[in-house]
Amino acid sequence: MTKGVLLIGYGTRKGNLEEILGRQLARLEARGRDRVYLAYFRVSEPSIEDALRRMAADGVDEVLAVPYYIAEGRLTYELIPGKMGVPIGGNGETVVDGRKVRVSMSPAFGMTRVLFNILCDRIAESGCGKDDGILVIGHGSRDVSSSNRAIIAMNADRLRKIGYSHVAYAFNEFDEPAIGDAVSGLVSEGVEKIAVLPLFIAMGVHLCEEVAEKIGIPPYSDGGDIDAGGRKVSVRYMRPVEDDPRLLELIDSEIADFYGD
């Protein structure tokens, strides 16, 4: 059987997701990983269906689908597999332009400690310390099967356990606490600086506009001073995980197992 890898992102209209996945693809190819393809769930091109057709046309009949996602949920369990024509869970056989193709799904980044290590690096880049405010931000989800909330809460707890005194977490939408409430809570603890750590994949409208407005900083900025009850608090707004090389290592490990390296 001829094996291939399909790296899947959500899709974007205004963000940098396509550049991120393009860089990760180039790195995999530089390592000698052949037959690696990109696809997007929505908006961006190619679609999952189009990418599968290209893979089948290239002779691929066994696919490892790799979701470039923070959390598991309905998207990874059901919707992406549905676009590939395989059962819930993402493992099964489909027919693409008359060719039988076997599909298996690798997990999202999820509970891996790599995400925590990236957050710690972002704190170091921010110049904040263990007595400053730390705010971990997640997307939030209406999907009851999503692990997003658990991942955000777990990483905030990990930061507390290694000695950060003022740690909060919040969500852009659908879940609580709200971002404004979390910022107010940290301010009430007397912090003078807050490092905001978005546990997102990429920049885009959510982070650059919506979250920035809820924090009280200019859109498309890396932070600024906010007026908090008559005093100024400095906000350091850090970048999401993007194409961190450690995420590539996770993906390449899955590919190595798939190929039997």
Secondary structure, 3 states (H helix, E strand, C coil): CCEEEEEEECCCCCCCHHHHHHHHHHHHHHCCCCCEEEEECCCCCCEHHHHHHHHHHCCCCEEEEEECCCCCCHHHHHHHHHHHCCCCCCCEEEEECCEEEEEEECCCCCCCHHHHHHHHHHHHHHCCCCCCEEEEEECCCCCCCCCHHHHHHHHHHHHHHCCCCEEEEEECCCCCCEHHHHHHHHHHCCCCEEEEEECCCCCCHHHHHHHHHHHCCCCCCCEEEEEECCEEEEEEECCCCCCCHHHHHHHHHHHHHHHCC
